[in-house]
């Protein structure tokens, strides 16, 4: 669990798939600026997203789930959490949920609730989460039909995070967890202050926490260089807005770390 998350509040909101009525109005209004807030949105062939609240120290960082449909029609959920009945119906309407993928050690919150709700799905996790019940290691090449849909790029040099990012072949979208945050200027008050302190405010940023977790910069840079940037058409982060332009800026920022 990332530092600073208060278990009771985090678990209650996230595991229940909290609605905007459970959030302070200022936070709910900002979240509603996300086009996929509490609704499944198609991003391209075989790729959908859904954002739910994630409250940390009074600020809503949000959590975006990514739903990938393989050529066999089955689904994989990246960064899964428990969902409200309505959201679960929306996701299930896309296909059978076969895989739950946790691409970073920081996204263990919500996994237990997701497993209870999606009992038949296998659980693939990052290296630091093998303690989770039923967990299997996240392989470099994903199983079955998903291998053709997602190119996996493990991010080296950050052993307390162990993040893997994915390039979705049909859309060219780069799917990231905590590598990039993207909070724009509509956020105000306490949330904006906390995002500033975290180094995660004002467009795509690598947070101070993530930077502090990098222990081997050479290994980190090697991983960033392994991303086929020429094929990247946009970036879908777990926290903040999707980015469909200026990806070159993100590439330069990451390569400069």
C-alpha positions in Angstrom: 0.0 0.0 0.0 1.4 3.4 -0.9 2.5 5.7 2.1 -0.2 8.1 3.2 -3.3 6.0 2.4 -5.6 5.6 5.4 -6.8 2.1 5.2 -10.4 2.6 6.5 -11.3 5.5 4.3 -9.4 4.2 1.2 -10.9 0.7 1.5 -14.4 1.9 2.2 -14.7 4.2 -0.8 -12.7 2.2 -3.3 -13.9 -1.3 -2.5 -17.5 -0.2 -2.7 -17.1 1.6 -6.0 -18.1 4.9 -4.4 -20.5 7.2 -6.2 -20.1 11.0 -6.5 -22.8 11.4 -3.8 -20.4 10.0 -1.2 -17.7 12.6 -2.1 -17.5 16.2 -1.0 -19.1 18.3 -3.8 -15.8 20.0 -4.8 -14.1 16.7 -5.4 -17.1 15.2 -7.2 -17.2 18.1 -9.5 -13.6 17.8 -10.4 -13.9 14.0 -11.0 -16.9 14.7 -13.3 -14.5 16.5 -15.6 -13.1 13.0 -16.5 -15.1 11.6 -19.4 -15.0 8.1 -18.0 -16.0 9.0 -14.4 -18.4 6.2 -13.2 -19.1 5.2 -16.8 -17.4 2.8 -19.2 -15.9 4.7 -22.2 -14.6 3.1 -25.4 -11.1 4.3 -26.3 -10.7 2.3 -29.5 -11.1 -1.3 -30.8 -11.0 -3.7 -27.8 -10.1 -0.9 -25.2 -12.3 0.7 -22.6 -11.7 2.7 -19.5 -13.6 3.5 -16.3 -12.6 5.9 -13.5 -13.7 5.6 -9.8 -12.8 7.7 -6.8 -9.7 7.0 -4.7 -9.5 9.4 -1.8 -6.0 9.8 -0.2 -5.5 12.3 2.6 -8.7 14.2 1.6 -7.7 14.5 -2.1 -9.2 12.4 -4.8 -6.4 11.0 -6.9 -9.0 8.7 -8.7 -8.3 5.3 -10.1 -8.8 4.4 -13.8 -9.5 0.8 -14.6 -8.5 -0.3 -18.1 -10.6 -3.0 -19.8 -8.9 -4.9 -22.6 -10.9 -7.3 -24.8 -8.9 -10.1 -26.5 -9.6 -11.5 -29.9 -11.5 -14.3 -28.2 -13.9 -11.8 -26.7 -12.7 -12.3 -23.1 -11.7 -9.4 -20.9 -8.6 -8.4 -18.8 -9.0 -5.7 -16.2 -5.9 -3.6 -15.4 -5.8 -2.2 -11.8 -9.1 -3.8 -10.8 -11.3 -2.8 -7.9 -14.7 -3.8 -6.6 -17.5 -2.1 -8.6 -21.0 -1.0 -8.0 -23.6 -3.4 -9.4 -24.3 -0.9 -12.3 -20.6 -0.6 -13.2 -20.1 -4.3 -12.9 -23.0 -4.8 -15.4 -21.4 -2.3 -17.8 -18.1 -4.1 -17.7 -19.6 -7.6 -17.9 -21.6 -6.6 -21.0 -18.3 -6.3 -22.9 -17.4 -9.9 -22.4 -16.3 -12.6 -19.9 -13.8 -11.3 -17.3 -10.9 -13.8 -17.4 -7.9 -11.9 -16.0 -7.3 -9.4 -13.3 -3.9 -7.7 -13.8 -2.2 -5.6 -11.1 0.6 -3.8 -12.9 2.2 -2.1 -9.8 2.8 -2.8 -6.2 1.0 0.4 -5.4 -2.4 -0.9 -6.7 -3.1 -3.6 -4.3 -6.1 -1.7 -2.8 -9.3 -3.0 -4.2 -8.0 -6.3 -5.4 -9.6 -8.4 -2.7 -13.0 -6.9 -3.5 -12.5 -7.4 -7.2 -11.6 -11.1 -6.7 -14.8 -11.6 -4.7 -16.9 -10.0 -7.4 -15.1 -11.7 -10.3 -14.5 -15.2 -8.8 -13.6 -17.0 -12.1 -10.8 -14.6 -13.1 -7.2 -15.4 -12.7 -5.0 -12.9 -10.9 -1.7 -11.7 -12.3 0.3 -9.3 -10.1 3.6 -7.3 -10.0 6.6 -8.8 -8.1 5.9 -7.3 -4.7 2.3 -8.6 -4.5 2.8 -12.3 -4.7 1.6 -12.5 -1.1 -2.0 -11.9 -2.3 -4.2 -15.0 -2.2 -4.3 -16.7 -5.5 -1.7 -14.5 -7.1 0.4 -15.5 -10.0 3.4 -13.6 -11.4 2.7 -11.1 -14.2 4.7 -12.5 -17.1 6.7 -10.5 -19.6 4.4 -11.8 -22.3 0.7 -12.0 -21.5 -1.1 -15.3 -21.9 -3.4 -16.3 -24.8 -5.0 -13.8 -27.0 -3.8 -10.9 -24.9 -0.3 -11.3 -26.1 -1.3 -9.9 -29.5 -3.2 -7.0 -27.9 -0.8 -5.7 -25.3 3.0 -5.3 -25.4 4.3 -5.5 -21.8 7.3 -3.2 -20.8 8.5 -3.8 -17.2 9.9 -0.6 -15.8 13.3 -1.4 -14.2 15.2 0.3 -11.4 12.3 0.8 -9.0 12.1 -2.4 -6.9 9.5 -1.0 -4.4 7.1 -0.2 -7.3 7.7 -2.9 -9.9 5.4 -1.2 -12.5 4.8 -2.7 -15.9 3.3 -0.5 -18.6 1.5 -1.7 -21.7 1.2 -0.6 -25.3 -2.2 -1.4 -26.8 -1.5 -2.5 -30.3 -4.8 -1.6 -31.9 -4.9 2.0 -30.6 -1.2 2.8 -29.9 -2.2 4.0 -26.4 0.3 3.6 -23.6 -1.3 2.3 -20.5 0.5 3.4 -17.3 -0.2 3.2 -13.6 1.9 5.5 -11.4 4.7 6.3 -13.9 2.7 9.4 -15.1 0.0 11.5 -13.3 -1.9 14.0 -15.3 -3.9 16.5 -13.2 -4.8 19.7 -15.0 -5.6 23.2 -13.7 -9.3 22.6 -12.9 -8.3 21.1 -9.6 -8.5 23.6 -6.7 -8.1 23.9 -3.0 -6.7 21.1 -0.9 -6.5 18.7 -3.9 -4.4 21.1 -5.9 -2.1 21.8 -2.9 -1.6 18.1 -2.3 -0.9 17.4 -6.0 1.6 20.3 -6.0 3.4 18.8 -3.0 3.4 15.4 -4.7 4.9 17.0 -7.8 1.9 15.8 -9.8 0.0 19.0 -10.8 -0.3 21.0 -14.0 -0.2 18.4 -16.7 1.7 15.1 -17.2 4.2 14.7 -14.4 6.4 12.0 -12.7 5.5 12.4 -9.0 8.1 13.0 -6.3 7.2 9.7 -4.7 7.8 7.7 -7.9 11.1 9.5 -8.5 12.2 8.7 -5.0 11.5 5.0 -5.7 14.0 4.9 -8.6 17.1 3.1 -7.3 18.9 2.2 -10.5 18.6 5.1 -13.0 20.4 3.2 -15.8 17.9 0.3 -15.5 15.0 2.8 -15.5 16.3 4.6 -18.6 16.8 1.3 -20.4 13.1 0.5 -19.7 11.9 3.9 -20.9 14.0 3.5 -24.1 12.4 0.1 -24.7 9.0 1.7 -25.1 8.3 2.0 -28.9 7.6 5.7 -28.7 7.1 6.0 -32.5 3.9 3.9 -32.1 2.5 5.8 -29.1 -0.6 7.8 -30.0 -1.6 8.7 -26.4 -1.2 7.9 -22.8 -3.8 6.5 -20.5 -2.8 7.0 -16.8 -4.4 5.5 -13.8 -4.6 8.9 -12.2 -5.8 12.1 -14.0 -6.8 12.8 -17.6 -6.0 10.7 -20.6 -3.4 12.4 -22.8 -4.0 12.3 -26.6 -1.4 14.9 -27.6 2.1 16.1 -26.6 3.3 12.6 -26.0 6.8 13.7 -27.2 7.0 15.9 -24.1 6.3 13.0 -21.9 8.9 10.9 -23.7 11.5 13.7 -23.2 10.6 14.1 -19.6 11.0 10.4 -18.8 14.3 10.1 -20.7 15.7 13.0 -18.8 15.2 11.4 -15.3 
